Amino acid sequence: MTTVNTLSRQPTKLDYASPTQFKFSILKLPKVEYFCTSANIPGVNLGSADMPTPLKDIPTPGTKLSYGDLEVTFMVDENLENYREIHGWLTGLGTPKDHKEFKTLVDAAKDRFPTQGSSDIVADAGKVVGGPMPIGPAYSDATLNVLTSKNNANIEVRFSDIFPISLSGLTFSQQATDVDYLTASVTMKYRIYEFAEKGRTATVTTS
């Protein structure tokens, strides 16, 4: 119900959100998480549909949300370990040399998906032996923690079923006049993201 009382409509928090006060965590990429320098809350688009009338068409809300890409930038360590984490994930999804590369990706996540790390084996006569390999381990979940002005965890943006779709390249040069450490960016898709207060169930704010 809409609040019409003037006092009840006053904001309860007067501090502004700072772009530097955040922490990004992703289960499948611990080294990327540690060196992360930027991450975004993607935009959301509902779109609209026009209802025809004899006069002006009337716009109505769309029926499906589309989410923007999750963009994460990170400093690259000297062993390229965090860069190779994402490269290996993309290799497992894209299987450039062998279809077994996907199995390698799935096997690496058996500790997080203990019941979904292999195909279903059926030994009964007359039944197909070995079902399709579940793809749950090919995904990951991630959380963007928005911190308060005192650097306390406040709001969590929870991403479900994340997977990378592109990774930027790295350029080495002997002509650099100063040390400008390498950074890389990864673009990710996901199923949905939700807001939640720290440690609580995700909620949708309506007014």
C-alpha positions as CSV (number, residue, x, y, z in Angstrom):
1,M,0.0,0.0,0.0
2,T,1.3,3.4,-0.9
3,T,2.4,5.5,2.0
4,V,0.8,9.0,2.0
5,N,1.9,10.2,5.4
6,T,4.6,12.9,5.0
7,L,6.7,11.8,7.9
8,S,6.6,8.1,6.8
9,R,7.9,9.1,3.4
10,Q,11.2,10.5,4.7
11,P,14.3,8.5,3.8
12,T,15.8,6.5,6.6
13,K,19.3,6.4,5.1
14,L,21.0,9.6,4.1
15,D,24.5,8.3,3.1
16,Y,25.2,7.9,-0.6
17,A,26.4,4.7,-2.2
18,S,30.1,4.8,-3.0
19,P,31.5,3.0,-6.1
20,T,34.6,1.9,-4.2
21,Q,32.8,0.2,-1.3
22,F,32.0,-3.3,-2.5
23,K,33.2,-6.9,-2.4
24,F,32.7,-9.3,-5.2
25,S,32.8,-13.1,-4.5
26,I,32.3,-16.0,-6.9
27,L,32.5,-19.6,-5.8
28,K,34.3,-20.9,-8.9
29,L,36.9,-18.2,-9.2
30,P,38.7,-17.6,-5.9
31,K,41.8,-15.9,-7.4
32,V,39.7,-13.6,-9.6
33,E,37.7,-12.7,-6.5
34,Y,40.8,-11.7,-4.6
35,F,42.1,-9.4,-7.3
36,C,38.8,-7.9,-8.4
37,T,38.8,-4.2,-9.0
38,S,35.4,-3.6,-10.5
39,A,32.0,-5.2,-10.9
40,N,28.6,-4.0,-11.9
41,I,25.0,-4.4,-11.1
42,P,23.6,-5.1,-14.6
43,G,20.7,-3.1,-16.0
44,V,17.2,-4.7,-16.4
45,N,14.9,-4.2,-19.3
46,L,11.2,-5.1,-19.4
47,G,10.3,-3.5,-22.7
48,S,6.7,-2.8,-23.7
49,A,4.0,-3.9,-26.1
50,D,1.6,-1.5,-27.9
51,M,-2.1,-2.2,-27.6
52,P,-3.8,-1.1,-30.9
53,T,-6.7,1.3,-30.7
54,P,-8.5,3.3,-33.4
55,L,-6.6,6.3,-32.2
56,K,-3.2,6.3,-30.5
57,D,-1.7,2.9,-29.6
58,I,-1.5,2.4,-25.8
59,P,1.8,1.1,-24.4
60,T,1.6,-1.7,-21.9
61,P,4.3,-3.4,-19.8
62,G,6.2,-6.2,-21.4
63,T,6.0,-9.7,-20.2
64,K,9.7,-10.8,-20.0
65,L,12.7,-9.3,-18.2
66,S,16.1,-9.2,-20.0
67,Y,19.2,-8.7,-17.9
68,G,22.4,-7.0,-18.9
69,D,25.8,-8.7,-18.8
70,L,27.8,-8.9,-15.6
71,E,31.2,-7.3,-16.2
72,V,34.1,-8.0,-13.8
73,T,37.6,-6.5,-14.0
74,F,40.5,-7.8,-12.1
75,M,44.3,-7.4,-11.7
76,V,46.2,-10.3,-13.3
77,D,48.8,-12.0,-11.0
78,E,52.3,-12.7,-12.4
79,N,51.6,-16.4,-12.8
80,L,48.4,-15.6,-14.7
81,E,46.5,-17.9,-12.3
82,N,43.3,-15.9,-12.1
83,Y,43.4,-15.4,-15.9
84,R,43.9,-19.1,-16.4
85,E,40.9,-19.9,-14.1
86,I,38.5,-18.1,-16.5
87,H,40.3,-19.4,-19.6
88,G,39.9,-23.0,-18.3
89,W,36.2,-22.4,-17.6
90,L,35.7,-21.1,-21.1
91,T,37.7,-24.0,-22.6
92,G,35.5,-26.5,-20.7
93,L,32.4,-24.9,-22.1
94,G,33.7,-24.4,-25.6
95,T,35.7,-27.7,-25.9
96,P,38.1,-26.4,-28.7
97,K,40.1,-29.6,-28.8
98,D,38.1,-32.5,-27.3
99,H,34.7,-33.1,-25.9
100,K,36.4,-34.5,-22.8
101,E,37.3,-31.0,-21.9
102,F,33.7,-30.5,-20.7
103,K,34.0,-33.6,-18.5
104,T,37.2,-32.1,-17.0
105,L,35.3,-28.9,-16.1
106,V,32.5,-30.9,-14.5
107,D,34.9,-33.2,-12.6
108,A,36.7,-30.1,-11.1
109,A,33.5,-29.0,-9.4
110,K,32.5,-32.3,-7.9
111,D,33.3,-30.9,-4.4
112,R,30.6,-28.3,-4.9
113,F,28.2,-30.6,-6.7
114,P,28.9,-34.1,-5.3
115,T,25.7,-35.7,-6.7
116,Q,25.9,-34.1,-10.2
117,G,29.5,-34.7,-11.2
118,S,28.9,-37.7,-13.5
119,S,26.4,-39.2,-15.8
120,D,23.7,-41.6,-14.5
121,I,24.8,-45.2,-15.0
122,V,22.0,-47.7,-15.5
123,A,23.0,-51.4,-15.3
124,D,19.6,-52.9,-15.9
125,A,19.3,-55.0,-19.1
126,G,17.5,-53.3,-21.9
127,K,18.2,-49.8,-20.6
128,V,20.6,-47.2,-21.9
129,V,23.9,-47.3,-20.0
130,G,25.0,-43.7,-19.1
131,G,22.7,-40.7,-19.3
132,P,23.6,-37.2,-20.2
133,M,26.1,-35.5,-18.0
134,P,24.4,-32.9,-15.7
135,I,25.7,-29.4,-16.4
136,G,25.2,-28.0,-12.9
137,P,29.0,-28.0,-12.2
138,A,29.6,-25.9,-15.3
139,Y,27.8,-22.9,-13.6
140,S,28.6,-21.0,-10.5
141,D,26.9,-18.5,-8.1
142,A,28.3,-15.1,-7.2
143,T,27.5,-12.3,-4.8
144,L,28.2,-8.6,-5.0
145,N,28.3,-7.1,-1.5
146,V,27.5,-3.4,-1.3
147,L,29.2,-2.0,1.8
148,T,28.1,0.8,4.0
149,S,30.0,4.1,4.5
150,K,31.7,2.2,7.4
151,N,32.7,-0.7,5.2
152,N,30.2,-3.1,6.7
153,A,28.4,-5.6,4.5
154,N,25.0,-4.3,3.9
155,I,23.2,-5.4,0.7
156,E,23.9,-8.5,-1.2
157,V,23.3,-8.8,-5.0
158,R,23.0,-12.6,-5.6
159,F,23.7,-13.9,-9.1
160,S,22.5,-17.5,-10.0
161,D,23.9,-19.8,-12.5
162,I,26.8,-17.7,-13.8
163,F,29.0,-18.6,-16.7
164,P,31.6,-16.6,-18.7
165,I,31.1,-15.8,-22.4
166,S,34.2,-13.7,-23.1
167,L,37.6,-12.8,-21.7
168,S,39.7,-9.8,-22.7
169,G,43.2,-10.3,-24.0
170,L,46.5,-9.3,-22.4
171,T,49.0,-7.0,-24.1
172,F,52.7,-7.0,-23.2
173,S,54.9,-4.2,-24.3
174,Q,58.6,-3.2,-23.9
175,Q,57.7,0.4,-24.8
176,A,55.8,1.2,-21.6
177,T,57.2,4.2,-19.8
178,D,56.0,3.2,-16.4
179,V,54.7,0.0,-14.8
180,D,51.1,-0.3,-15.6
181,Y,50.0,-3.7,-14.3
182,L,47.9,-5.9,-16.4
183,T,44.2,-6.0,-15.9
184,A,41.6,-8.2,-17.6
185,S,37.8,-8.2,-18.0
186,V,35.4,-11.0,-18.1
187,T,31.8,-10.8,-19.4
188,M,29.3,-13.2,-17.8
189,K,25.7,-14.4,-18.3
190,Y,23.5,-15.6,-15.6
191,R,19.9,-16.8,-14.9
192,I,18.8,-14.1,-12.5
193,Y,20.0,-11.7,-9.8
194,E,18.2,-10.8,-6.6
195,F,18.7,-8.3,-3.8
196,A,18.9,-9.3,-0.1
197,E,20.0,-7.9,3.2
198,K,23.1,-9.4,4.6
199,G,22.4,-13.0,5.6
200,R,18.7,-12.9,4.8
201,T,16.4,-14.3,2.2
202,A,16.2,-12.4,-1.1
203,T,13.3,-10.0,-1.3
204,V,11.6,-7.7,-3.9
205,T,11.0,-4.1,-2.9
206,T,7.6,-2.8,-3.9
207,S,5.8,0.4,-3.2
